[in-house]
Amino acid sequence: MAKAVLLTHLKDQDRAKEQIARHPGRFTWFVAADPSVPGAIAGLTQALKDGAIGIGEMKNHTAADAKGMRRVYDLAADHKVPVLIHFQEASPFAAEGTWNSGYRHFDQILKAHKKTTFIGHANFFWASISADVPANLEYPSGPVKLGGLTDRWLADFPNLYGDLSANSGNNALTRDPSFARAFLARHQNKLMFGSDCSCKDGRGTGSGALLPSLKGKCVGRETLARLQEFSSPDVFKKLAWSNAHRVLRLPV
């Protein structure tokens, strides 16, 4: 991998800057914070001035249309950077709760914040490729029912993109390979590969993958393999490289 984006919480930004300085040209960074915390918006604003190229991963126990989140969307538009959002309505961990809830009505945000570039990610975002989303099930299996919100909104809204990272992105590809092939071709200009893998060597050592099919494997490597398997070489190049360069405005 030639370049990676560090998804950095505001409190950890010095660590990100240190790694960027230590490995010139290797890393860039996003910045995230809970907008309900005093000073968060000011901190995000300063981080963008200091070189962060996006906001996220936004993963907070709040509604996606909360007042503080809307301020984040406006900030992203003002600085012409994308905002990456973790949508999760269920969790395998009882105490975890939901993150950025209310995805079923997120089309209202997409309409109200047309100048903001949104990148969707995580469990409920990817479960919603299907029109049939089981309650309290993070990683649905089996055939995808056409008409899912994510599939529709990627087509309907120019400001929505998808990050195919983590267990959820991999599950979206593998649960119904026939659908995945058509989905990748249909949205080839709107999707981006992401790793979000906890393994230590790119081959699964120390992987904390939650899907049984990914146990002991590198989630990022497996997802890249599926993207290559399910798309043409030209489309794969977009998914793995050129879409991110375009949306994140990375130098080629």
CORCOR-V842327 format. One record per residue. N is the residue number from 1. D_LAST is the distance of its C-alpha to the last C-alpha in whole Angstrom. Layout:
n=N d_last=D_LAST
n=N d_last=D_LAST
This chain:
n=1 d_last=14
n=2 d_last=11
n=3 d_last=11
n=4 d_last=13
n=5 d_last=15
n=6 d_last=18
n=7 d_last=20
n=8 d_last=23
n=9 d_last=26
n=10 d_last=27
n=11 d_last=30
n=12 d_last=27
n=13 d_last=24
n=14 d_last=26
n=15 d_last=25
n=16 d_last=21
n=17 d_last=21
n=18 d_last=23
n=19 d_last=20
n=20 d_last=17
n=21 d_last=19
n=22 d_last=20
n=23 d_last=17
n=24 d_last=15
n=25 d_last=11
n=26 d_last=13
n=27 d_last=14
n=28 d_last=13
n=29 d_last=16
n=30 d_last=18
n=31 d_last=22
n=32 d_last=25
n=33 d_last=29
n=34 d_last=32
n=35 d_last=32
n=36 d_last=36
n=37 d_last=36
n=38 d_last=37
n=39 d_last=35
n=40 d_last=32
n=41 d_last=30
n=42 d_last=31
n=43 d_last=29
n=44 d_last=26
n=45 d_last=26
n=46 d_last=26
n=47 d_last=23
n=48 d_last=21
n=49 d_last=22
n=50 d_last=21
n=51 d_last=17
n=52 d_last=18
n=53 d_last=15
n=54 d_last=17
n=55 d_last=21
n=56 d_last=22
n=57 d_last=23
n=58 d_last=26
n=59 d_last=29
n=60 d_last=33
n=61 d_last=36
n=62 d_last=36
n=63 d_last=36
n=64 d_last=33
n=65 d_last=34
n=66 d_last=36
n=67 d_last=36
n=68 d_last=34
n=69 d_last=31
n=70 d_last=32
n=71 d_last=31
n=72 d_last=28
n=73 d_last=27
n=74 d_last=28
n=75 d_last=26
n=76 d_last=22
n=77 d_last=23
n=78 d_last=24
n=79 d_last=21
n=80 d_last=19
n=81 d_last=17
n=82 d_last=18
n=83 d_last=21
n=84 d_last=22
n=85 d_last=25
n=86 d_last=27
n=87 d_last=30
n=88 d_last=33
n=89 d_last=37
n=90 d_last=38
n=91 d_last=38
n=92 d_last=39
n=93 d_last=40
n=94 d_last=43
n=95 d_last=43
n=96 d_last=39
n=97 d_last=40
n=98 d_last=37
n=99 d_last=34
n=100 d_last=33
n=101 d_last=36
n=102 d_last=36
n=103 d_last=33
n=104 d_last=36
n=105 d_last=36
n=106 d_last=32
n=107 d_last=32
n=108 d_last=34
n=109 d_last=31
n=110 d_last=29
n=111 d_last=31
n=112 d_last=32
n=113 d_last=28
n=114 d_last=27
n=115 d_last=24
n=116 d_last=23
n=117 d_last=20
n=118 d_last=22
n=119 d_last=21
n=120 d_last=24
n=121 d_last=24
n=122 d_last=27
n=123 d_last=31
n=124 d_last=32
n=125 d_last=29
n=126 d_last=29
n=127 d_last=33
n=128 d_last=33
n=129 d_last=31
n=130 d_last=35
n=131 d_last=37
n=132 d_last=40
n=133 d_last=38
n=134 d_last=41
n=135 d_last=42
n=136 d_last=41
n=137 d_last=39
n=138 d_last=36
n=139 d_last=35
n=140 d_last=37
n=141 d_last=38
n=142 d_last=39
n=143 d_last=38
n=144 d_last=36
n=145 d_last=38
n=146 d_last=36
n=147 d_last=36
n=148 d_last=34
n=149 d_last=33
n=150 d_last=29
n=151 d_last=29
n=152 d_last=31
n=153 d_last=29
n=154 d_last=25
n=155 d_last=27
n=156 d_last=28
n=157 d_last=26
n=158 d_last=23
n=159 d_last=22
n=160 d_last=23
n=161 d_last=20
n=162 d_last=21
n=163 d_last=20
n=164 d_last=21
n=165 d_last=22
n=166 d_last=25
n=167 d_last=29
n=168 d_last=29
n=169 d_last=25
n=170 d_last=27
n=171 d_last=30
n=172 d_last=29
n=173 d_last=28
n=174 d_last=31
n=175 d_last=34
n=176 d_last=34
n=177 d_last=32
n=178 d_last=33
n=179 d_last=32
n=180 d_last=28
n=181 d_last=27
n=182 d_last=28
n=183 d_last=27
n=184 d_last=23
n=185 d_last=24
n=186 d_last=25
n=187 d_last=22
n=188 d_last=19
n=189 d_last=17
n=190 d_last=18
n=191 d_last=18
n=192 d_last=16
n=193 d_last=17
n=194 d_last=18
n=195 d_last=20
n=196 d_last=23
n=197 d_last=25
n=198 d_last=27
n=199 d_last=28
n=200 d_last=28
n=201 d_last=26
n=202 d_last=24
n=203 d_last=28
n=204 d_last=30
n=205 d_last=32
n=206 d_last=33
n=207 d_last=31
n=208 d_last=33
n=209 d_last=32
n=210 d_last=34
n=211 d_last=34
n=212 d_last=37
n=213 d_last=35
n=214 d_last=32
n=215 d_last=35
n=216 d_last=34
n=217 d_last=30
n=218 d_last=27
n=219 d_last=26
n=220 d_last=22
n=221 d_last=23
n=222 d_last=25
n=223 d_last=23
n=224 d_last=21
n=225 d_last=23
n=226 d_last=25
n=227 d_last=22
n=228 d_last=22
n=229 d_last=25
n=230 d_last=25
n=231 d_last=23
n=232 d_last=22
n=233 d_last=19
n=234 d_last=17
n=235 d_last=18
n=236 d_last=17
n=237 d_last=13
n=238 d_last=13
n=239 d_last=15
n=240 d_last=14
n=241 d_last=10
n=242 d_last=9
n=243 d_last=11
n=244 d_last=11
n=245 d_last=7
n=246 d_last=9
n=247 d_last=12
n=248 d_last=11
n=249 d_last=9
n=250 d_last=6
n=251 d_last=4
n=252 d_last=0
